[in-house]
Amino acid sequence: MKPLNTQERKKPFLRFLLFYIITTLLLVVVLLFGLQVPFRQNDLLQERINQSEKQQAFYDNFFVKLKQVSTELDSVNTPGVPVEFLESQIDQKLSQLTKIVAESDSSINKKALQDIVKSYYDIKDDKRTIRNSSSKDAVVQQYMQDNATLKQSLKEWQDAYNALKLQMMATQR
């Protein structure tokens, strides 16, 4: 038993099948695209997190070394410390910091970090100037003590000379 209107039934069925396939493909494409966007965003966010962690590790390393330089700068003018050795260590660490900043990929804060290192170089130079001027003060103080001692000695010799001169004059009369 064959239906009489197979031709008429076949055409709507093919249209239905075509629209069903188009709709199904459209849903599959939308679903895949909807899933693809979060994966791309996840990759982008993961990249930003890695970059942020790398930058934080750089700053942690930089500021640990800067703290070491600061500690050494604080102890450079204390008595009994080998100043030349300590200054060479400070110079070495500051040059390492300069190199680290120059090699960093953080162009946003590069100028600020360079300024920080430059200010530490200035602090080191200022400490040297203070140390040199304090030693000059000690030398001036030593000279003043020597001068006072010599004046006292001169006064004693002048008094002895005057006493001998009076004694000689008294003997000549």
Phi and psi in degrees as a GROMACS rama.xvg file:
@    title "Ramachandran Plot"
@    xaxis  label "Phi"
@    yaxis  label "Psi"
@TYPE xy
-106.311  132.72  LYS-2
-68.5806  151.789  PRO-3
-82.0909  -27.498  LEU-4
-104.583  45.7406  ASN-5
-64.8785  -38.0269  THR-6
-63.3374  -44.9562  GLN-7
-70.3144  -29.9126  GLU-8
-80.4213  -31.1401  ARG-9
-67.3264  -41.5668  LYS-10
-62.8986  -49.6229  LYS-11
-64.5784  -35.5859  PRO-12
-63.1996  -43.0861  PHE-13
-64.4697  -37.9974  LEU-14
-63.6747  -45.3962  ARG-15
-58.6611  -46.6724  PHE-16
-62.8515  -40.9632  LEU-17
-63.3533  -47.6133  LEU-18
-66.1469  -35.5046  PHE-19
-64.2941  -45.0744  TYR-20
-65.6666  -43.1166  ILE-21
-62.0283  -44.7151  ILE-22
-64.7029  -43.5739  THR-23
-64.2703  -43.8402  THR-24
-62.7105  -41.1586  LEU-25
-61.9213  -43.6843  LEU-26
-64.895  -40.6489  LEU-27
-65.3001  -43.3581  VAL-28
-63.0936  -45.1486  VAL-29
-62.6892  -41.8593  VAL-30
-64.9255  -44.7191  LEU-31
-64.6498  -41.2885  LEU-32
-65.0969  -40.6744  PHE-33
-63.3588  -32.6049  GLY-34
-81.2278  -30.4693  LEU-35
-68.1438  -38.7192  GLN-36
-61.1871  -47.5857  VAL-37
-62.9319  -34.264  PRO-38
-65.0698  -40.7159  PHE-39
-65.7462  -42.9559  ARG-40
-64.2121  -38.9424  GLN-41
-62.3344  -43.0803  ASN-42
-63.3475  -42.0308  ASP-43
-64.4128  -44.7438  LEU-44
-66.0753  -37.7926  LEU-45
-63.7723  -39.337  GLN-46
-63.972  -41.7812  GLU-47
-65.8794  -39.2114  ARG-48
-63.4356  -45.0941  ILE-49
-61.4544  -41.3328  ASN-50
-65.1625  -41.7683  GLN-51
-65.636  -41.275  SER-52
-65.372  -38.9  GLU-53
-63.9354  -42.8773  LYS-54
-66.4577  -39.4987  GLN-55
-65.6412  -39.9453  GLN-56
-63.7406  -38.5621  ALA-57
-61.8164  -47.8655  PHE-58
-64.2781  -40.0189  TYR-59
-60.6849  -46.6727  ASP-60
-61.7023  -45.3957  ASN-61
-60.7189  -47.1609  PHE-62
-76.3021  -24.1737  PHE-63
-66.2744  -45.6667  VAL-64
-65.1699  -37.3767  LYS-65
-65.7304  -36.5894  LEU-66
-65.9476  -37.9371  LYS-67
-63.0118  -43.4598  GLN-68
-62.8575  -41.92  VAL-69
-62.184  -41.8573  SER-70
-63.6104  -42.8598  THR-71
-67.6367  -36.0997  GLU-72
-65.3113  -35.0922  LEU-73
-66.6953  -31.7403  ASP-74
-95.6454  1.0864  SER-75
-69.2866  -30.4612  VAL-76
-98.6439  7.90121  ASN-77
-77.7406  144.096  THR-78
-65.6969  145.759  PRO-79
84.8313  7.53826  GLY-80
-100.358  134.886  VAL-81
-69.494  97.7078  PRO-82
-63.3189  -44.8181  VAL-83
-63.1538  -43.1464  GLU-84
-63.4679  -44.7348  PHE-85
-65.9137  -39.5418  LEU-86
-65.8402  -35.6368  GLU-87
-67.3633  -37.7799  SER-88
-64.4734  -41.3689  GLN-89
-63.8147  -44.8134  ILE-90
-59.8739  -42.2626  ASP-91
-63.4647  -45.4777  GLN-92
-68.3692  -37.5426  LYS-93
-67.4191  -36.2673  LEU-94
-68.5336  -34.279  SER-95
-63.5376  -42.4819  GLN-96
-63.898  -39.6939  LEU-97
-62.2027  -42.1974  THR-98
-65.2471  -42.1689  LYS-99
-61.3499  -43.7684  ILE-100
-66.2518  -40.4831  VAL-101
-65.7323  -34.0529  ALA-102
-86.3002  -7.62549  GLU-103
-71.6754  152.939  SER-104
-97.9457  6.77235  ASP-105
-87.8091  87.5396  SER-106
-76.2626  -16.9067  SER-107
-67.7907  -47.4351  ILE-108
-103.514  8.81747  ASN-109
-59.8661  -44.1507  LYS-110
-63.2191  -42.1236  LYS-111
-64.7727  -41.1626  ALA-112
-67.5729  -38.1158  LEU-113
-63.3551  -39.245  GLN-114
-65.5949  -36.9171  ASP-115
-63.4745  -46.9541  ILE-116
-63.5298  -41.1161  VAL-117
-62.3396  -39.2195  LYS-118
-66.464  -32.8959  SER-119
-70.0078  -35.7369  TYR-120
-61.2536  -42.709  TYR-121
-62.7906  -40.8866  ASP-122
-61.6265  -43.0976  ILE-123
-60.9116  -44.4799  LYS-124
-64.9812  -39.3521  ASP-125
-64.7606  -39.3071  ASP-126
-63.4247  -39.011  LYS-127
-63.8076  -43.3707  ARG-128
-62.1663  -42.3182  THR-129
-63.3333  -43.5657  ILE-130
-63.3097  -43.0013  ARG-131
-66.2377  -40.5552  ASN-132
-70.6578  -33.1272  SER-133
-70.0963  -33.8911  SER-134
-69.733  -32.7851  SER-135
-65.3855  -39.4039  LYS-136
-62.4111  -38.9951  ASP-137
-66.4936  -39.4985  ALA-138
-65.1901  -44.1298  VAL-139
-61.7806  -41.8867  VAL-140
-62.5515  -41.158  GLN-141
-63.6567  -42.3698  GLN-142
-63.7978  -39.0967  TYR-143
-65.9741  -38.7603  MET-144
-66.1543  -43.333  GLN-145
-61.0933  -40.9047  ASP-146
-62.7349  -44.7454  ASN-147
-64.0081  -39.9533  ALA-148
-63.5653  -44.7472  THR-149
-65.956  -38.0572  LEU-150
-63.1448  -40.8923  LYS-151
-64.629  -42.5549  GLN-152
-64.3403  -41.6969  SER-153
-62.3852  -42.3906  LEU-154
-62.5533  -41.4813  LYS-155
-63.7807  -42.7939  GLU-156
-66.465  -39.1774  TRP-157
-64.8681  -40.1658  GLN-158
-64.1964  -40.9448  ASP-159
-65.7502  -40.5301  ALA-160
-62.783  -46.976  TYR-161
-63.1104  -37.7197  ASN-162
-65.6818  -42.6332  ALA-163
-66.6985  -37.1301  LEU-164
-65.6792  -42.3863  LYS-165
-65.2522  -38.8368  LEU-166
-66.0404  -37.3932  GLN-167
-69.8417  -40.4878  MET-168
-65.7485  -35.6881  MET-169
-69.9612  -33.6553  ALA-170
-75.6449  -26.8958  THR-171
-79.279  -21.2587  GLN-172
